[in-house]
Amino acid sequence: MAEFTLRLRRYDPESGDAPYWEEHTVELEPHRSVLEGILQAKDRFDGSIGIRCSCKAAICGSCGVRINGMPDLACHAHLDKAERDAPDGVIQVEPMGNMPVIKDLIVDMEEVHWKKIRRVTPWLIAKQPVPEREYIVPRESMVDVTQSMACIQCGACVSDCLSMEVDPDFIGPAALAKAYRFVGDPRDAQHYERLKDLAEDPAGIYDCTHCFMCIEACPKDVAPMSQIMRLRRRATADYDIEDRNNGERHERAFVTLVRKYGLLNEAELLPRSYGGDTPLAKFKPSAQKELASSLPSIAKALLRRKITPATVLRPHKLAKRDLQAIGRIYDEVDSHSERLELNVYIAGYDEDQELTA
């Protein structure tokens, strides 16, 4: 047995008091979970401690919390490791973020999580006519969606999503990962309709800011941001969906500018994203309108010398040899007849082998 100190964030809405921290010392084997420590504190010291749990096997996703500031499953985190990761040796446990707290470590997942899961139509819409026996699906297709199927709906990615923190309307990483589970399934009949809907929604696939927090947070390696990027590729490359949010034009502008300059010419990025992928795009009314609305930000950038008139008029370009090397990368990608999609289940690896596909 060893002693571990837990610092729990407590909150009782019925008391009218503000949230506060409370410490308890528990005695357990070091390999035991943080959840077992919380349950021992609840049993021995304070039966009013609120924690949601069920399977204790990292399957149900019920016990999602923040441990030492990072989202995790309380039943999946070991006490000895959590103690080592704690700055002062005290294991700090608090409720997940981006969701209202019901009591102590229990959050309300309905409005922020489950409502958005329902938003993406989380069920298969069968093609017609339905086969008499079963659908015959290529093995590769099912392996492709296995990563998104591994989600246990714990809400860890939602907890640390910076986009949801800034824009609560953002559909979110968990729901969009669930959306790819059906967009990637050849049995579904509405791939285009799903992608069109999520591309046109201002809080849809183009509202993700690529912060990678959901990838770090996920305890099951679902990599929600990767699934969002795959939804974008399906929407643009497979269905040529030009959305009202300029997401498709924005991505095309990125690709074109890096190919031309070897670097991202930000002075050209905004007008091309809104006006089209040509040097004259800045003169189109749609681009002019967006440039005008961005003048305060442009002025700040000029004052702080993040950009200068010289760099705007004569953007920096890599040396010819480096540009040729980048061009060869583009040519190699363009030469492939089919796009290769890999996820952690297709490109598996172990400790003794290099990444293989």
N, C-alpha and C positions, 0 to 999 in steps of 0.2 A: 504493500500500500504506500501511496505517496499523497502529500497534501497539495492541493491546488486552490488558488483563490480566484473566484469568479466575480467580476464586476458587472452586474446586470442593470440594464436601463429599465426602470420601472415607470409605469404610467397607468393611473386609474382614472378614467374620464368621469366616473361618478363622484369622485372626491373633490373635483374642482381644482386640485393642486397641479402644479407644473411637473413635467417629468423630472426624475432624479435618479441618481446612481446608488446602488446598494451592493455591498460586498458580502460574500459567503465563502467559507473555506470548507472544501469537501475532501474526503479521503477515498481514493480509488486507484486501481492499477493505472500506470501511465498510458497504456494502450487503449484504455476505455475512451468513450466519446464524450464530447462536450455536452451532448444531450443527456447522457447518464449523469454527468455532474450537475446539470440544472435540475434534473428530476430528483437527485439526492438532496439538493438544497431545498427543493419544494417539499420533500417528504420530511426532512429533519428540522428545518428552520422556519419556513413560511409557506404554508399551503396555498396562499393566494397568488403565488407566482404564475403568470400566464404564459404558456408555451404550447404551440400546436405540434403534435407529432402523431405518428401511427406505426409505420412498418419497422422503424429503427434499422433499416437495411439499405438506405439510399435509393429507394425505389419509388416511394409515394410522393416525395417532394414536399411533404407537409411542414417539415421543421426548418425551412429556410430562414436564416437570420444573418446578421453581420457579425463576424468574429474578428476582433482586432481591426475593424474598419473595412473588412472584405466580405462579400457575400459568400455564404457556404451553407451546406446542410449540417445542422448541429450533430446529427448522427454519423456524419462522414468525417468530421474533424476530430482528431485525436488530442487528448488533453496535453500530452507531452510536447507535441509539435506546436499546438496553440500557445503554450506557455513560452516556448522558445521564440515564437514570432511576436509575442507581446513586448513592447518597449520596456516596461517596468516589471515584467514577470507576472502581471495580473491579467488574466484572460478576460477581455472586454467583450460583452455580448449585448447587442442592441437589435431592434427590429429592422427589417429591410426598408430601403428608401423608396421614394416615389409612390408610396402607398400609405393611406391613412392608417394610423395605429388604433386598433380596437382596445387592446389592453396589453401592457408590458411588451412581450415579444411577438404578439399576434397582430397581424396587419389584415386590413380588409382588401382582399384581392378581387372583389367583384367589379368595381368600377374601372380600375386601372388595368387589370389583367384579363379576367374572364370576359368582360364586355368586348374587349378588343380581339380576343380569340374568336368570339362569335362573329365579329365584323368581317372576317376573311372567309366565311362559309366553310367551316372546318369539317367537311364531309365530302365524300366522293359523289360527283354527279355523273352517273353512269352513261356511257354511250349507248345509243339505240341502233339496232335492236339488241337487247340483253341476251347473251348466249344462254342456251338451254342448260349447260352444265357450269363451266367456269371460263373466265378469261385466260387466255394463254399470253403471259407477259414475259418478255425477255429477261433473263436473270440480271443483266447489266442495268436494266431500268429500275428494278427493285433495289439493287444494291445502291443505286444513285440516291434514292430517297431514304435509305436506312438511317443516314446521319440525322436528318430532320425528324425521323420517327423516334429517335432515342430520347427526345424531350420528355421530361417527367412533370412539366408544368410547375416547377418549384418557384418561378418568378425571380430567380437570382439575376438574370440578365435585365429584367425590367427594373430591378432595384438599383442597378448602377448605370442605367442608360442615360448618358448626358443629353441626348436629344429629347428624351421624355422629360427631363428636368427643365429644359428650356421651353419645350413645346409639349404640354400635356396632351394635346390632341394627336401626337404622333402615334401611329398604330402600334409601333413597338417591335422589338426584336423577337419576342416569343411568338407573337401572332404572325409575323411575316415569315419566320422559320416554318411555322405550321402551314402557311400558304404555299411554300415551295413543296411541301410534302405532297400536295395535290397537283400543282403545276408540273412537277416532275414525274407524275404517275401517268403512263400512257392510257390508262383506263378512263381517265377523267375526260368529260366531253366539253369542258368550257375553259380550256387553257387561255385562249385569246381574251375571253370576257373577264377572267380573273386578273390577267396582267393589265388589261386596259383600265380596269377599275382601280387597281393599286397604283398605276402610273399617273392617272388623272387626279387622284386624290392628293391635295396639297400636303396631307399628313401621311402619305404613302411611302413607296419605296425610295423616292428621292428626298425624303426628309431625314434620312440617316446621314450622320456627319462623319462616319468612319472612325470613331474614337477607339474601337477595339475593346471597349470595356465589357461588352457582352461576351466576347470570346474568352476574356480572362475570367469572367464570373461563372460561366457555365460549368457545372460539375460533371456533365455528361458528354463534353466535347461536341456539342451540337454546332458550335460556331455560328450563332445566328447571323452575324454580319456577313459571313460568307454566303449564307443562303439568300440574304437580301441582294448581294452583288449578283448572284446567279439569277434571281428574278429579273434584275435589270438587264442582264445579258439576253435572257429569253425574250424580254419585251422588245429590245432594240434589234438584236441580231436575227432572231427567229421570226418576229412578227412585225418589225418595222413600225412600232408604235411611236408616233410623235406626240408627246403629251403637252398639255397646256402649261405644265410647270417648267418647261424647257430642259427637263432632265436629259432627254435624248440628245438635244443640240449641245448641251453643256458637256456631255461625255465626248461627243464627236469633236468639239472644239479642243478639249484636252489632247485627244489622240493626234489631231492634225498639227497642233502647235508644237508638241514635243517632237513629232516627226520632222518638222521643218527647222526648228531652232535647237533641238536637243535639250531645251529647257522650257519651262512654262512661262510664256510671255503673258503676264497677268493683265497688261494694258489691252491686249487683244482678246483676252478670255471672255470678259463680260459682254462686249458688243457682239462677238461671234455666237455666244450662248443665246442671245436674244434676237439677233438679226440674221443669223445664218453663218455658214462656215466659209466665208470669203473675206478678203481684205476690205471690201466695200461695205461690210455688214454694219459698221459703225454709223453709216449714214441712213440706215433704215429707221423709220419712225419708232418701231418697237425697241430698237437699241438706244435711240436718242432718249426715249422716255425713261428707260432704266438707268442710263448714264446720268440724266438729270437728277433722278432720285438718289443716286449714289454720290453726288457732289460733296456732301459733308464728309463722307468716309474718305473720298479722294483727297480732299483738302487736308484732313488729318494725316494721311499718308505722306503728302508732300511736306507738311510742316515737320514731321518726324523723320523725314528723309528716307522713308522706306521705299519711296519711288522718287525719281527726279524727272524733269522734263526731257533730259537727254536720253534716259532709259526708255521713256515712252516713245520718243520719236525714232530712236535707233536702238532697238532691243538687242541685248547681248546674244551672241550666237556662238556655239561651240566651234572648235577648230574643225576643218574639213575632214580630217582623219576620224575624229570622234563622231561627227555627223554620219559618216559612212558606216561606222560600226553600229550606230543606232539604226540606220537604214537597213542593215543586214538582219537585225532582230525583227523589224517590221516585215521584211520580205519573207523571213522564215515562218512567221506566224501566218501571213497571208497565203503562203503556199499550201497550207493544210486544207484538205478538202472538207474535213469535219472538225468542229471545235471539240477539244478534249476537256471534259469536265471531271475533275478529281475531288474526292472528299476524303476524310480521314479513314473511312472504311474501305475505299478503293485503293488509296495509296497508304496501305498499312505499313507499320515498321515496328521493330522491337529494339531492345537495347544493343544487340550485337550485330544488327544489319543496317545498311544504309537504306534511305527511303526508296521504295520501289513502287512501280505502278503497273 
